[in-house]
Amino acid sequence: MDAVVMNHPEKLELQSDAPERTEQIGAALARLLPPGAVLALFGDLATGKTCLVRGMAHALAGDEPVHSPTFTLVNQYGNPPVLQHLDLYRIAGGDELADLGYEELFDGDVRCVIEWAERAEGFLPKRRVEIHLQHAGGDIRELRLENLGVLEAGWQQALIVR
């Protein structure tokens, strides 16, 4: 897998050539997250968002089954540390998000990952990790990560999974 550390100390570009590789990246990322961390995932359908979350959940909660919470909107994995998994695909806008009581999802020993984060514009905390996923032909996915005040120094090297 290729990794490119960009000319910015808080950005990283990765490529994944298989769903299992995307899960490995998710697991490595989960181990870096402090309590209260929010990850905002952006990307079209089938770009690997749920694979990334599956790897995160397995790192924090073991072999608990992971699936996209499209119909329930929120799934929770693990006992401290807890991973809250929000899927906003079916959310029309901010009013529906406010009705969810989303702020409570960030309390305690929790890490929160939000799929379809573009639907939460104006509600995302300033301190977050943004991950943009896109198709790059065949099974290859590109992941562009930006740390907005959440991860500690050295995070980029920890995510270059071999």
PyRosetta script that sets phi, psi and omega in degrees:
from pyrosetta import init, pose_from_sequence

init()
pose = pose_from_sequence("MDAVVMNHPEKLELQSDAPERTEQIGAALARLLPPGAVLALFGDLATGKTCLVRGMAHALAGDEPVHSPTFTLVNQYGNPPVLQHLDLYRIAGGDELADLGYEELFDGDVRCVIEWAERAEGFLPKRRVEIHLQHAGGDIRELRLENLGVLEAGWQQALIVR")
pose.set_psi(1, 134.8)
pose.set_omega(1, 178.6)
pose.set_phi(2, -87.4)
pose.set_psi(2, 143.4)
pose.set_omega(2, 174.7)
pose.set_phi(3, -132.9)
pose.set_psi(3, 140.8)
pose.set_omega(3, 178.8)
pose.set_phi(4, -128.0)
pose.set_psi(4, 116.9)
pose.set_omega(4, 172.0)
pose.set_phi(5, -84.7)
pose.set_psi(5, 117.0)
pose.set_omega(5, -173.9)
pose.set_phi(6, -75.5)
pose.set_psi(6, 173.2)
pose.set_omega(6, 179.5)
pose.set_phi(7, -75.1)
pose.set_psi(7, 34.9)
pose.set_omega(7, 180.0)
pose.set_phi(8, -142.0)
pose.set_psi(8, 130.6)
pose.set_omega(8, -174.4)
pose.set_phi(9, -68.3)
pose.set_psi(9, -8.4)
pose.set_omega(9, -176.9)
pose.set_phi(10, -117.8)
pose.set_psi(10, 19.7)
pose.set_omega(10, 179.4)
pose.set_phi(11, -128.4)
pose.set_psi(11, 152.9)
pose.set_omega(11, 178.6)
pose.set_phi(12, -153.4)
pose.set_psi(12, 139.4)
pose.set_omega(12, 173.3)
pose.set_phi(13, -115.3)
pose.set_psi(13, 132.5)
pose.set_omega(13, 179.0)
pose.set_phi(14, -128.2)
pose.set_psi(14, 155.9)
pose.set_omega(14, 170.7)
pose.set_phi(15, -120.5)
pose.set_psi(15, 142.2)
pose.set_omega(15, 175.1)
pose.set_phi(16, -121.7)
pose.set_psi(16, 134.7)
pose.set_omega(16, -179.1)
pose.set_phi(17, -104.5)
pose.set_psi(17, 4.5)
pose.set_omega(17, -179.1)
pose.set_phi(18, -163.8)
pose.set_psi(18, 154.0)
pose.set_omega(18, 177.0)
pose.set_phi(19, -55.9)
pose.set_psi(19, -36.9)
pose.set_omega(19, 179.6)
pose.set_phi(20, -63.4)
pose.set_psi(20, -35.9)
pose.set_omega(20, 178.5)
pose.set_phi(21, -67.7)
pose.set_psi(21, -40.5)
pose.set_omega(21, 177.6)
pose.set_phi(22, -62.9)
pose.set_psi(22, -39.5)
pose.set_omega(22, 176.3)
pose.set_phi(23, -63.0)
pose.set_psi(23, -38.7)
pose.set_omega(23, 177.8)
pose.set_phi(24, -61.7)
pose.set_psi(24, -41.5)
pose.set_omega(24, 178.1)
pose.set_phi(25, -62.7)
pose.set_psi(25, -44.0)
pose.set_omega(25, 178.3)
pose.set_phi(26, -59.5)
pose.set_psi(26, -43.4)
pose.set_omega(26, 179.3)
pose.set_phi(27, -63.5)
pose.set_psi(27, -44.0)
pose.set_omega(27, 179.1)
pose.set_phi(28, -63.2)
pose.set_psi(28, -40.2)
pose.set_omega(28, 179.2)
pose.set_phi(29, -65.2)
pose.set_psi(29, -43.1)
pose.set_omega(29, -178.8)
pose.set_phi(30, -57.8)
pose.set_psi(30, -36.8)
pose.set_omega(30, -178.4)
pose.set_phi(31, -69.4)
pose.set_psi(31, -16.5)
pose.set_omega(31, -179.5)
pose.set_phi(32, -93.1)
pose.set_psi(32, -12.5)
pose.set_omega(32, -169.7)
pose.set_phi(33, -80.4)
pose.set_psi(33, 126.8)
pose.set_omega(33, 174.3)
pose.set_phi(34, -80.2)
pose.set_psi(34, 162.9)
pose.set_omega(34, 174.9)
pose.set_phi(35, -55.3)
pose.set_psi(35, 141.5)
pose.set_omega(35, 179.3)
pose.set_phi(36, 86.0)
pose.set_psi(36, -1.2)
pose.set_omega(36, -178.3)
pose.set_phi(37, -67.6)
pose.set_psi(37, 141.4)
pose.set_omega(37, 176.1)
pose.set_phi(38, -121.5)
pose.set_psi(38, 129.7)
pose.set_omega(38, 175.3)
pose.set_phi(39, -113.0)
pose.set_psi(39, 127.5)
pose.set_omega(39, 179.3)
pose.set_phi(40, -107.2)
pose.set_psi(40, 116.9)
pose.set_omega(40, -178.1)
pose.set_phi(41, -102.5)
pose.set_psi(41, 131.3)
pose.set_omega(41, 179.8)
pose.set_phi(42, -124.1)
pose.set_psi(42, 137.2)
pose.set_omega(42, 176.6)
pose.set_phi(43, 161.4)
pose.set_psi(43, 156.7)
pose.set_omega(43, 178.9)
pose.set_phi(44, -69.1)
pose.set_psi(44, 175.4)
pose.set_omega(44, 174.4)
pose.set_phi(45, -57.7)
pose.set_psi(45, 142.5)
pose.set_omega(45, 174.3)
pose.set_phi(46, 63.0)
pose.set_psi(46, 31.8)
pose.set_omega(46, 176.0)
pose.set_phi(47, -96.5)
pose.set_psi(47, -2.4)
pose.set_omega(47, 175.8)
pose.set_phi(48, 108.7)
pose.set_psi(48, 10.2)
pose.set_omega(48, -178.8)
pose.set_phi(49, -59.4)
pose.set_psi(49, -48.3)
pose.set_omega(49, -178.4)
pose.set_phi(50, -69.3)
pose.set_psi(50, -33.2)
pose.set_omega(50, 174.5)
pose.set_phi(51, -61.2)
pose.set_psi(51, -43.2)
pose.set_omega(51, 178.7)
pose.set_phi(52, -60.9)
pose.set_psi(52, -45.7)
pose.set_omega(52, 179.8)
pose.set_phi(53, -64.8)
pose.set_psi(53, -39.0)
pose.set_omega(53, 179.0)
pose.set_phi(54, -58.0)
pose.set_psi(54, -44.5)
pose.set_omega(54, 178.0)
pose.set_phi(55, -63.7)
pose.set_psi(55, -39.6)
pose.set_omega(55, 177.7)
pose.set_phi(56, -63.2)
pose.set_psi(56, -46.8)
pose.set_omega(56, -178.1)
pose.set_phi(57, -63.8)
pose.set_psi(57, -40.9)
pose.set_omega(57, 179.2)
pose.set_phi(58, -64.0)
pose.set_psi(58, -36.3)
pose.set_omega(58, 179.0)
pose.set_phi(59, -68.0)
pose.set_psi(59, -33.9)
pose.set_omega(59, -176.4)
pose.set_phi(60, -96.2)
pose.set_psi(60, -26.0)
pose.set_omega(60, -172.1)
pose.set_phi(61, -127.7)
pose.set_psi(61, 7.7)
pose.set_omega(61, 179.5)
pose.set_phi(62, 77.7)
pose.set_psi(62, -141.8)
pose.set_omega(62, -172.2)
pose.set_phi(63, -90.7)
pose.set_psi(63, 20.0)
pose.set_omega(63, 177.4)
pose.set_phi(64, -59.2)
pose.set_psi(64, 133.3)
pose.set_omega(64, -179.9)
pose.set_phi(65, -61.0)
pose.set_psi(65, 140.5)
pose.set_omega(65, -178.6)
pose.set_phi(66, -123.6)
pose.set_psi(66, 132.2)
pose.set_omega(66, 174.5)
pose.set_phi(67, -146.2)
pose.set_psi(67, 162.2)
pose.set_omega(67, -179.0)
pose.set_phi(68, -68.9)
pose.set_psi(68, 130.3)
pose.set_omega(68, -176.5)
pose.set_phi(69, -86.6)
pose.set_psi(69, 40.3)
pose.set_omega(69, -173.6)
pose.set_phi(70, -54.6)
pose.set_psi(70, -38.5)
pose.set_omega(70, -176.4)
pose.set_phi(71, -91.8)
pose.set_psi(71, -24.4)
pose.set_omega(71, 178.5)
pose.set_phi(72, -97.6)
pose.set_psi(72, -12.8)
pose.set_omega(72, -178.8)
pose.set_phi(73, 71.8)
pose.set_psi(73, -37.6)
pose.set_omega(73, -178.0)
pose.set_phi(74, -135.6)
pose.set_psi(74, 129.7)
pose.set_omega(74, 169.8)
pose.set_phi(75, -119.7)
pose.set_psi(75, 150.3)
pose.set_omega(75, 178.4)
pose.set_phi(76, -124.2)
pose.set_psi(76, 135.1)
pose.set_omega(76, -180.0)
pose.set_phi(77, -125.0)
pose.set_psi(77, 137.6)
pose.set_omega(77, 173.5)
pose.set_phi(78, 86.4)
pose.set_psi(78, 167.1)
pose.set_omega(78, 169.5)
pose.set_phi(79, -118.8)
pose.set_psi(79, 146.2)
pose.set_omega(79, -162.7)
pose.set_phi(80, -23.8)
pose.set_psi(80, 121.2)
pose.set_omega(80, 2.9)
pose.set_phi(81, -78.0)
pose.set_psi(81, 148.2)
pose.set_omega(81, -178.4)
pose.set_phi(82, -108.1)
pose.set_psi(82, 140.4)
pose.set_omega(82, 172.7)
pose.set_phi(83, -110.9)
pose.set_psi(83, 118.0)
pose.set_omega(83, 173.3)
pose.set_phi(84, -93.5)
pose.set_psi(84, 127.5)
pose.set_omega(84, -177.7)
pose.set_phi(85, -117.8)
pose.set_psi(85, 110.6)
pose.set_omega(85, 178.3)
pose.set_phi(86, -104.7)
pose.set_psi(86, 137.0)
pose.set_omega(86, 174.7)
pose.set_phi(87, -122.2)
pose.set_psi(87, 110.0)
pose.set_omega(87, -173.8)
pose.set_phi(88, -96.9)
pose.set_psi(88, 16.6)
pose.set_omega(88, -177.3)
pose.set_phi(89, -54.7)
pose.set_psi(89, -39.8)
pose.set_omega(89, -176.8)
pose.set_phi(90, -92.6)
pose.set_psi(90, 3.5)
pose.set_omega(90, 178.5)
pose.set_phi(91, -82.7)
pose.set_psi(91, 131.0)
pose.set_omega(91, -178.6)
pose.set_phi(92, -82.6)
pose.set_psi(92, -28.5)
pose.set_omega(92, -178.0)
pose.set_phi(93, -178.2)
pose.set_psi(93, -171.6)
pose.set_omega(93, -175.3)
pose.set_phi(94, -61.5)
pose.set_psi(94, -32.5)
pose.set_omega(94, -179.4)
pose.set_phi(95, -61.2)
pose.set_psi(95, -42.8)
pose.set_omega(95, 178.7)
pose.set_phi(96, -66.4)
pose.set_psi(96, -36.5)
pose.set_omega(96, 178.2)
pose.set_phi(97, -65.1)
pose.set_psi(97, -42.4)
pose.set_omega(97, 178.2)
pose.set_phi(98, -61.4)
pose.set_psi(98, -37.1)
pose.set_omega(98, 179.0)
pose.set_phi(99, -65.8)
pose.set_psi(99, -24.0)
pose.set_omega(99, 178.1)
pose.set_phi(100, -70.4)
pose.set_psi(100, -17.7)
pose.set_omega(100, -172.6)
pose.set_phi(101, 70.0)
pose.set_psi(101, 40.5)
pose.set_omega(101, -172.4)
pose.set_phi(102, -57.0)
pose.set_psi(102, -31.5)
pose.set_omega(102, -176.9)
pose.set_phi(103, -62.0)
pose.set_psi(103, -32.4)
pose.set_omega(103, 179.2)
pose.set_phi(104, -67.2)
pose.set_psi(104, -21.1)
pose.set_omega(104, -178.9)
pose.set_phi(105, -70.2)
pose.set_psi(105, -14.2)
pose.set_omega(105, -177.4)
pose.set_phi(106, -97.8)
pose.set_psi(106, 0.3)
pose.set_omega(106, -176.0)
pose.set_phi(107, -81.8)
pose.set_psi(107, 145.2)
pose.set_omega(107, 173.9)
pose.set_phi(108, 84.1)
pose.set_psi(108, -159.2)
pose.set_omega(108, -178.4)
pose.set_phi(109, -83.3)
pose.set_psi(109, 69.7)
pose.set_omega(109, -171.2)
pose.set_phi(110, -126.5)
pose.set_psi(110, 142.8)
pose.set_omega(110, 167.1)
pose.set_phi(111, -117.0)
pose.set_psi(111, 136.9)
pose.set_omega(111, -174.8)
pose.set_phi(112, -122.3)
pose.set_psi(112, 127.3)
pose.set_omega(112, 177.2)
pose.set_phi(113, -118.7)
pose.set_psi(113, 132.2)
pose.set_omega(113, -174.0)
pose.set_phi(114, -120.4)
pose.set_psi(114, 113.7)
pose.set_omega(114, 173.0)
pose.set_phi(115, -82.9)
pose.set_psi(115, 147.2)
pose.set_omega(115, -177.5)
pose.set_phi(116, 60.7)
pose.set_psi(116, 45.4)
pose.set_omega(116, -176.1)
pose.set_phi(117, -62.4)
pose.set_psi(117, -21.5)
pose.set_omega(117, 178.5)
pose.set_phi(118, -61.6)
pose.set_psi(118, -19.5)
pose.set_omega(118, 179.0)
pose.set_phi(119, -82.1)
pose.set_psi(119, -2.3)
pose.set_omega(119, 179.3)
pose.set_phi(120, -111.1)
pose.set_psi(120, 18.3)
pose.set_omega(120, 179.9)
pose.set_phi(121, -49.4)
pose.set_psi(121, 134.8)
pose.set_omega(121, -179.7)
pose.set_phi(122, 86.7)
pose.set_psi(122, -13.1)
pose.set_omega(122, -179.9)
pose.set_phi(123, -110.7)
pose.set_psi(123, -14.6)
pose.set_omega(123, -179.1)
pose.set_phi(124, -72.4)
pose.set_psi(124, 139.5)
pose.set_omega(124, 176.2)
pose.set_phi(125, -67.4)
pose.set_psi(125, 153.1)
pose.set_omega(125, 178.4)
pose.set_phi(126, -64.9)
pose.set_psi(126, -37.8)
pose.set_omega(126, 176.7)
pose.set_phi(127, -84.7)
pose.set_psi(127, 111.0)
pose.set_omega(127, -178.7)
pose.set_phi(128, -164.0)
pose.set_psi(128, 171.3)
pose.set_omega(128, 170.3)
pose.set_phi(129, -112.7)
pose.set_psi(129, 126.4)
pose.set_omega(129, 176.4)
pose.set_phi(130, -102.9)
pose.set_psi(130, 135.0)
pose.set_omega(130, 177.7)
pose.set_phi(131, -129.5)
pose.set_psi(131, 118.9)
pose.set_omega(131, 178.0)
pose.set_phi(132, -104.9)
pose.set_psi(132, 120.7)
pose.set_omega(132, -178.9)
pose.set_phi(133, -111.2)
pose.set_psi(133, 141.2)
pose.set_omega(133, 176.8)
pose.set_phi(134, -150.5)
pose.set_psi(134, 155.3)
pose.set_omega(134, 175.7)
pose.set_phi(135, -68.0)
pose.set_psi(135, 142.3)
pose.set_omega(135, 176.5)
pose.set_phi(136, -132.0)
pose.set_psi(136, 27.4)
pose.set_omega(136, 179.3)
pose.set_phi(137, 96.0)
pose.set_psi(137, 132.2)
pose.set_omega(137, -179.7)
pose.set_phi(138, 59.2)
pose.set_psi(138, -133.3)
pose.set_omega(138, 179.2)
pose.set_phi(139, -89.4)
pose.set_psi(139, 1.7)
pose.set_omega(139, -175.9)
pose.set_phi(140, -79.4)
pose.set_psi(140, 133.8)
pose.set_omega(140, 176.4)
pose.set_phi(141, -124.2)
pose.set_psi(141, 141.7)
pose.set_omega(141, 173.8)
pose.set_phi(142, -104.3)
pose.set_psi(142, 135.5)
pose.set_omega(142, 178.2)
pose.set_phi(143, -121.3)
pose.set_psi(143, 122.2)
pose.set_omega(143, 176.1)
pose.set_phi(144, -110.0)
pose.set_psi(144, 116.4)
pose.set_omega(144, -177.5)
pose.set_phi(145, -108.4)
pose.set_psi(145, 141.8)
pose.set_omega(145, 173.6)
pose.set_phi(146, -136.2)
pose.set_psi(146, 123.5)
pose.set_omega(146, 178.6)
pose.set_phi(147, -89.8)
pose.set_psi(147, 117.9)
pose.set_omega(147, 178.9)
pose.set_phi(148, -109.7)
pose.set_psi(148, 62.2)
pose.set_omega(148, 173.5)
pose.set_phi(149, 86.1)
pose.set_psi(149, 17.3)
pose.set_omega(149, -176.7)
pose.set_phi(150, -105.2)
pose.set_psi(150, -48.0)
pose.set_omega(150, -172.4)
pose.set_phi(151, -89.5)
pose.set_psi(151, 146.9)
pose.set_omega(151, -179.8)
pose.set_phi(152, -80.6)
pose.set_psi(152, 163.5)
pose.set_omega(152, 178.1)
pose.set_phi(153, -52.0)
pose.set_psi(153, 142.1)
pose.set_omega(153, -179.8)
pose.set_phi(154, 92.5)
pose.set_psi(154, 0.0)
pose.set_omega(154, -176.9)
pose.set_phi(155, -60.9)
pose.set_psi(155, -35.1)
pose.set_omega(155, -177.2)
pose.set_phi(156, -63.0)
pose.set_psi(156, -46.8)
pose.set_omega(156, -178.7)
pose.set_phi(157, -62.1)
pose.set_psi(157, -36.7)
pose.set_omega(157, -179.7)
pose.set_phi(158, -67.0)
pose.set_psi(158, -22.2)
pose.set_omega(158, -177.8)
pose.set_phi(159, -93.5)
pose.set_psi(159, -6.0)
pose.set_omega(159, 178.3)
pose.set_phi(160, -83.1)
pose.set_psi(160, 90.0)
pose.set_omega(160, -176.1)
pose.set_phi(161, -81.5)
pose.set_psi(161, 132.1)
pose.set_omega(161, -179.3)
pose.set_phi(162, -106.5)
pose.dump_pdb("model.pdb")
